[in-house]
């Protein structure tokens, strides 16, 4: 079914889903989506939304007021003719279209859920909660709230229904006559670039995309590759990006050594990194120093090996980035267990854990894992090697492990986070 909405009118859609094969918006009509309603387009062609005459306008202004477009495995340039609220609703009816040029297809049946909204304050609140929860607008060095250096609008391109995500290039349009860059904001419009929230790292990534035209108010050339096509986007002053510089960090344990590694990108004024260690998470010592790359573009991998022998001990690590001006950025703590056991006691690592629970045993044994209610949730034999168990489906919380080796029983608390 093709729906053509024309003339100078306003069409409201609330509380329901509105299914169409093609939507034609003519002569400055406004289609207003509200109260978590959805416009569903059962058409994968890029012309499933078409504007004619003097154009058309779709108003979302809410993270769950969505265009649901079944793009499937098609490619092409998909345009959402977003607009701010019309004058009759207290807005100014400015066109702020968003484009997504898909260059490499995703899987058949995939759907994008599009929405956008201007925030109520220059502090960029309220934050999006779906499909991922934004928790901060902090960044820079030293770490501080940078909300006033961000356009007061979020864009959401939810691709979570895809198993094979497409590759795309994006462009975002903002309204510079409204609250979006005015008010108490201090950003410089010519510095605007796009930035995305990483679901994996729960932080703003240290990657900036695209270039801005402050005449047309369009940030274009924003790369969104399938490998990290995250759904929530903002426009930020490039001089103070929001994220920490880390893309990832991890500990790999081999014999008596702990290999600490981290990946960063686009370093700015980075002098060196300190590797800190603690046995209680409170008292810290500096055990290593690695030179930074100053100012760099692209991804860089760093690593440090802690060869100290700690028999069956919990140990914590933290990376601190030090700039040339002496400012310090501290990043999230990591925990591990030494697997250098000199007794029959099996060693459990990592603890806490999210996905895999590893148990190194030098003899055969038996594992029983109980939740807080005393319910047995895991019962397995242990071999004289590193035994790995998938606990990713377990509820978060504290568990108790009972490991029997011969006539000895070893009991330890485990946190699944």
C-alpha positions as CSV (number, residue, x, y, z in Angstrom):
1,X,0.0,0.0,0.0
2,X,1.2,3.5,-0.9
3,X,0.3,6.4,1.4
4,X,0.5,9.9,-0.1
5,X,0.1,12.7,2.3
6,X,0.0,16.1,0.6
7,X,-1.0,19.7,1.0
8,X,0.0,21.9,4.0
9,X,-1.3,19.7,6.8
10,X,-0.2,17.9,9.9
11,X,-0.7,14.2,10.3
12,X,-0.4,12.8,13.8
13,X,0.5,9.2,14.6
14,X,0.2,8.0,18.2
15,X,0.0,4.8,20.2
16,X,0.1,2.4,17.2
17,X,2.0,1.0,14.3
18,X,1.3,2.4,10.9
19,X,2.4,-0.1,8.2
20,X,3.1,1.0,4.7
21,X,4.9,-0.2,1.6
22,X,5.6,3.3,0.4
23,X,5.2,6.8,2.0
24,X,5.1,9.9,-0.2
25,X,5.2,13.3,1.6
26,X,4.2,16.2,-0.5
27,X,4.3,20.0,-0.2
28,X,5.7,20.5,3.4
29,X,3.3,18.1,5.1
30,X,4.3,17.1,8.6
31,X,4.0,13.5,9.8
32,X,4.3,13.6,13.6
33,X,5.1,10.4,15.4
34,X,4.4,10.5,19.2
35,X,3.7,8.3,22.3
36,X,6.0,5.5,21.1
37,X,4.2,5.0,17.8
38,X,6.0,3.4,14.8
39,X,5.8,3.8,11.1
40,X,6.6,0.4,9.6
41,X,7.9,0.4,6.0
42,X,7.5,-3.1,4.4
43,X,9.6,-2.0,1.4
44,X,13.4,-2.4,1.2
45,X,13.8,0.1,-1.7
46,X,15.4,3.5,-0.9
47,X,12.3,5.2,-2.4
48,X,10.0,3.8,0.2
49,X,10.1,7.3,1.7
50,X,9.7,9.9,-1.0
51,X,9.3,13.7,-0.7
52,X,7.8,15.7,-3.6
53,X,6.9,19.3,-4.3
54,X,8.4,21.5,-1.6
55,X,9.3,18.4,0.4
56,X,7.9,16.6,3.5
57,X,8.7,16.4,7.2
58,X,8.7,13.6,9.7
59,X,8.9,14.5,13.4
60,X,10.2,12.0,15.9
61,X,11.4,13.9,19.0
62,X,11.5,10.8,21.1
63,X,13.8,7.8,21.2
64,X,10.9,5.4,20.7
65,X,9.0,7.4,18.1
66,X,10.3,5.4,15.3
67,X,10.5,4.8,11.6
68,X,10.9,1.0,11.3
69,X,12.3,0.3,7.8
70,X,12.7,-3.3,6.6
71,X,15.8,-2.6,4.5
72,X,16.8,-6.3,4.6
73,X,19.7,-7.0,2.3
74,X,19.3,-4.0,0.0
75,X,21.8,-1.2,-0.7
76,X,21.3,2.4,-1.6
77,X,20.9,5.8,-0.1
78,X,18.2,5.9,2.5
79,X,16.9,9.3,3.5
80,X,14.8,10.1,6.6
81,X,13.3,13.6,6.1
82,X,13.5,14.4,9.8
83,X,12.2,17.9,10.9
84,X,11.9,19.8,14.2
85,X,8.4,20.3,15.6
86,X,6.1,22.5,13.5
87,X,5.3,26.0,14.7
88,X,1.8,24.9,15.8
89,X,3.6,22.6,18.4
90,X,5.9,25.3,19.6
91,X,8.8,24.4,17.2
92,X,10.2,26.1,14.1
93,X,9.6,23.3,11.5
94,X,13.2,23.1,10.3
95,X,14.2,20.3,8.0
96,X,17.0,18.2,9.5
97,X,17.2,15.1,7.2
98,X,19.5,12.2,7.9
99,X,21.0,10.0,5.2
100,X,22.3,6.4,5.4
101,X,24.1,5.3,2.2
102,X,24.4,1.5,2.5
103,X,27.4,0.3,0.5
104,X,27.5,-3.4,1.6
105,X,24.4,-5.3,2.4
106,X,23.3,-6.9,5.6
107,X,21.3,-10.1,5.9
108,X,17.8,-10.6,4.5
109,X,15.1,-9.6,6.9
110,X,17.1,-7.0,8.8
111,X,15.3,-3.9,10.1
112,X,16.5,-0.5,11.1
113,X,14.6,1.5,13.7
114,X,15.3,5.2,13.2
115,X,14.6,8.0,15.7
116,X,16.0,11.4,16.8
117,X,15.2,13.9,19.4
118,X,16.3,17.3,20.7
119,X,17.2,17.2,24.4
120,X,15.4,19.2,26.9
121,X,18.6,20.9,28.3
122,X,22.0,22.0,27.1
123,X,23.3,19.2,29.4
124,X,21.9,16.7,26.8
125,X,19.4,15.2,29.1
126,X,17.5,13.0,29.0
127,X,20.0,10.4,27.8
128,X,18.8,7.6,25.5
129,X,17.9,4.3,27.2
130,X,17.1,2.2,24.2
131,X,18.6,0.2,22.5
132,X,21.4,1.0,24.9
133,X,21.6,3.1,28.0
134,X,23.8,6.2,27.8
135,X,25.3,6.9,31.2
136,X,27.6,9.9,30.8
137,X,28.7,12.9,28.7
138,X,32.1,13.0,30.2
139,X,35.4,13.1,28.4
140,X,38.5,15.2,27.8
141,X,41.6,15.5,29.9
142,X,41.0,15.8,32.8
143,X,37.8,13.8,32.7
144,X,34.8,16.2,33.1
145,X,31.3,16.8,31.8
146,X,31.5,18.1,28.2
147,X,27.8,18.5,27.5
148,X,28.1,22.1,26.5
149,X,30.4,21.1,23.6
150,X,27.8,18.7,22.1
151,X,24.9,19.5,19.8
152,X,21.7,19.0,21.9
153,X,20.3,16.2,19.8
154,X,20.7,12.4,19.7
155,X,20.3,10.2,16.6
156,X,19.4,6.5,16.9
157,X,19.9,4.0,14.1
158,X,19.0,0.7,15.8
159,X,20.3,-2.2,13.8
160,X,20.0,-4.9,16.5
161,X,17.7,-7.1,14.4
162,X,20.6,-7.7,11.9
163,X,22.9,-10.7,12.4
164,X,25.1,-9.4,9.5
165,X,25.2,-5.7,9.8
166,X,25.6,-3.6,6.6
167,X,28.4,-1.1,6.0
168,X,27.2,2.5,5.5
169,X,28.2,6.2,5.3
170,X,26.0,8.6,7.2
171,X,25.1,12.3,7.3
172,X,23.4,14.2,10.0
173,X,21.6,17.6,9.8
174,X,21.1,19.8,12.9
175,X,19.1,23.0,13.6
176,X,21.4,25.8,14.5
177,X,18.5,28.2,15.1
178,X,17.2,26.4,18.1
179,X,18.4,25.1,21.4
180,X,20.7,22.5,19.6
181,X,23.8,24.6,19.5
182,X,22.7,27.9,21.1
183,X,21.8,28.5,24.8
184,X,24.7,28.0,27.1
185,X,26.5,25.7,24.7
186,X,30.2,26.6,24.0
187,X,30.9,24.5,21.0
188,X,32.4,25.9,17.8
189,X,30.2,25.0,14.8
190,X,33.1,24.6,12.4
191,X,34.6,22.0,14.7
192,X,31.6,19.6,14.7
193,X,32.1,15.9,13.9
194,X,30.1,12.8,14.6
195,X,30.8,10.4,17.5
196,X,29.2,7.1,18.6
197,X,28.5,5.3,21.9
198,X,30.1,1.8,22.1
199,X,27.8,-0.8,23.6
200,X,30.7,-3.1,24.2
201,X,32.8,-0.6,26.1
202,X,29.8,1.4,27.5
203,X,31.6,4.7,26.7
204,X,31.9,7.2,23.9
205,X,34.5,5.9,21.5
206,X,37.7,8.0,20.9
207,X,36.8,8.1,17.2
208,X,35.5,11.2,15.3
209,X,33.9,11.0,11.9
210,X,32.9,13.2,9.0
211,X,33.2,16.9,8.2
212,X,30.8,19.7,8.9
213,X,29.3,22.4,6.7
214,X,28.3,25.2,9.0
215,X,26.3,26.8,6.1
216,X,24.0,23.8,5.4
217,X,24.3,22.5,9.0
218,X,25.2,19.0,7.7
219,X,27.9,16.7,9.0
220,X,28.6,14.2,6.2
221,X,31.1,11.4,5.3
222,X,30.5,9.7,8.6
223,X,31.8,6.1,8.3
224,X,29.7,3.3,9.9
225,X,31.4,0.0,9.2
226,X,29.7,-3.3,10.0
227,X,32.3,-4.2,12.6
228,X,31.3,-1.4,14.9
229,X,28.1,0.2,13.6
230,X,26.8,1.3,16.9
231,X,23.2,2.7,17.1
232,X,23.5,6.0,19.1
233,X,25.2,9.0,17.6
234,X,25.9,12.6,18.6
235,X,27.7,15.7,17.1
236,X,30.5,17.0,19.2
237,X,33.2,19.7,19.1
238,X,36.2,17.8,17.9
239,X,38.6,19.7,20.1
240,X,37.2,18.0,23.2
241,X,35.8,14.5,22.3
242,X,33.8,12.8,24.9
243,X,35.4,9.3,25.3
244,X,38.3,7.9,27.1
245,X,41.1,7.0,24.7
246,X,40.7,3.2,25.3
247,X,39.0,1.1,22.7
248,X,39.6,-2.1,24.8
249,X,41.7,-3.6,27.5
250,X,42.2,-7.2,28.8
251,X,44.4,-9.5,30.8
252,X,45.6,-12.8,29.5
253,X,47.1,-15.3,32.0
254,X,49.8,-17.8,31.0
255,X,51.6,-19.8,33.6
256,X,53.0,-17.3,36.2
257,X,52.7,-14.2,34.0
258,X,49.9,-11.7,33.5
259,X,49.8,-10.1,30.1
260,X,48.0,-6.7,30.3
261,X,47.1,-5.2,26.9
262,X,45.1,-2.2,25.8
263,X,44.2,-0.6,22.5
264,X,43.8,3.1,21.9
265,X,43.2,5.4,19.0
266,X,43.8,9.0,18.0
267,X,46.1,9.9,20.9
268,X,46.4,13.6,21.8
269,X,49.3,15.0,23.8
270,X,50.0,11.5,25.2
271,X,53.4,11.3,27.0
272,X,53.3,7.8,28.7
273,X,51.3,5.1,30.3
274,X,51.7,3.8,33.9
275,X,50.7,0.3,34.8
276,X,49.5,0.1,38.4
277,X,49.0,-3.0,40.5
278,X,47.1,-3.7,43.8
279,X,46.3,-6.8,45.9
280,X,43.3,-5.2,47.6
281,X,42.0,-2.7,45.1
282,X,43.0,0.2,47.5
283,X,46.8,0.4,47.8
284,X,48.5,0.7,44.4
285,X,52.0,0.5,43.2
286,X,53.5,1.5,39.8
287,X,55.1,-1.5,38.2
288,X,55.6,-0.3,34.6
289,X,55.9,2.6,32.3
290,X,55.4,2.7,28.5
291,X,56.0,5.7,26.3
292,X,53.0,7.0,24.5
293,X,52.9,8.2,20.9
294,X,52.3,11.8,21.5
295,X,49.8,12.8,18.8
296,X,48.7,9.9,16.6
297,X,45.9,8.8,14.3
298,X,44.6,5.3,14.0
299,X,44.7,2.4,16.4
300,X,47.7,1.5,18.6
301,X,48.2,-1.6,20.7
302,X,50.1,-1.6,24.0
303,X,51.1,-4.5,26.3
304,X,52.9,-5.1,29.5
305,X,53.9,-8.4,31.2
306,X,53.8,-8.8,35.0
307,X,56.1,-11.8,35.6
308,X,55.9,-11.7,39.4
309,X,55.0,-14.9,41.1
310,X,51.9,-14.7,43.3
311,X,50.8,-18.1,44.4
312,X,47.0,-18.3,44.1
313,X,46.6,-14.5,44.7
314,X,44.0,-12.1,43.4
315,X,45.6,-9.1,41.7
316,X,44.2,-5.9,40.3
317,X,45.6,-3.7,37.5
318,X,44.8,-0.2,36.3
319,X,46.2,1.8,33.3
320,X,46.9,5.6,33.8
321,X,47.5,7.8,30.8
322,X,49.8,10.8,31.5
323,X,49.8,13.8,29.1
324,X,52.8,16.1,28.4
325,X,51.1,18.7,30.6
326,X,51.0,16.3,33.5
327,X,47.2,15.6,33.4
328,X,46.3,12.0,34.2
329,X,43.4,9.9,32.9
330,X,42.7,6.8,35.0
331,X,40.9,3.9,33.3
332,X,38.8,1.1,34.7
333,X,40.3,-1.5,37.0
334,X,40.9,-5.1,35.9
335,X,41.1,-8.2,38.1
336,X,42.9,-11.5,37.7
337,X,44.0,-14.5,39.7
338,X,47.5,-15.9,39.5
339,X,47.6,-19.5,38.3
340,X,50.9,-20.2,40.0
341,X,49.7,-22.7,42.6
342,X,52.2,-24.7,44.6
343,X,49.5,-27.0,46.2
344,X,46.6,-29.1,45.1
345,X,44.3,-26.2,45.4
346,X,42.7,-25.3,42.0
347,X,43.0,-21.7,40.8
348,X,39.8,-19.9,39.6
349,X,40.1,-17.0,37.2
350,X,39.0,-14.4,36.2
351,X,37.0,-13.4,39.3
352,X,34.8,-11.5,38.8
353,X,33.8,-12.9,35.4
354,X,31.2,-12.2,32.7
355,X,31.5,-15.0,30.2
356,X,33.9,-17.8,31.0
357,X,35.0,-19.2,34.3
358,X,38.4,-20.9,34.2
359,X,39.7,-23.4,36.8
360,X,43.3,-24.6,36.7
361,X,43.7,-27.9,38.5
362,X,46.9,-29.9,38.8
363,X,44.8,-33.0,39.7
364,X,41.5,-34.5,38.8
365,X,38.6,-33.1,40.9
366,X,34.9,-32.2,41.0
367,X,33.3,-28.7,40.8
368,X,30.0,-27.8,42.4
369,X,28.7,-24.3,42.0
370,X,25.9,-22.9,44.1
371,X,23.9,-19.7,43.9
372,X,23.0,-17.6,46.9
373,X,19.8,-19.7,47.5
374,X,22.0,-22.8,47.8
375,X,20.7,-24.2,44.4
376,X,23.3,-26.3,42.6
377,X,23.8,-24.6,39.2
378,X,26.9,-26.4,37.9
379,X,28.3,-29.8,38.6
380,X,31.3,-30.9,36.5
381,X,34.5,-33.0,36.7
382,X,37.8,-31.2,36.6
383,X,40.7,-32.5,34.5
384,X,44.4,-31.8,35.3
385,X,44.4,-28.8,32.9
386,X,42.7,-25.4,32.6
387,X,39.0,-26.2,32.6
388,X,36.7,-23.6,31.0
389,X,32.9,-23.2,31.7
390,X,30.5,-20.8,30.0
391,X,28.6,-18.8,32.6
392,X,27.4,-16.0,30.3
393,X,23.8,-17.2,30.7
394,X,24.0,-17.2,34.6
395,X,22.3,-14.4,36.5
396,X,24.5,-11.7,37.9
397,X,25.5,-12.2,41.5
398,X,27.6,-14.1,44.0
399,X,28.1,-17.8,43.8
400,X,30.0,-20.3,45.9
401,X,32.3,-22.9,44.4
402,X,33.0,-26.2,46.2
403,X,36.0,-28.0,44.6
404,X,36.9,-31.5,45.8
405,X,40.4,-32.8,45.1
406,X,41.0,-36.2,46.7
407,X,39.9,-35.8,50.3
408,X,40.3,-32.0,50.3
409,X,37.5,-29.5,49.7
410,X,38.2,-25.9,48.6
411,X,35.5,-23.3,48.9
412,X,35.6,-19.9,47.2
413,X,33.2,-17.1,46.4
414,X,32.8,-16.1,42.7
415,X,31.2,-12.9,41.3
416,X,29.4,-13.2,38.0
417,X,29.0,-9.7,36.8
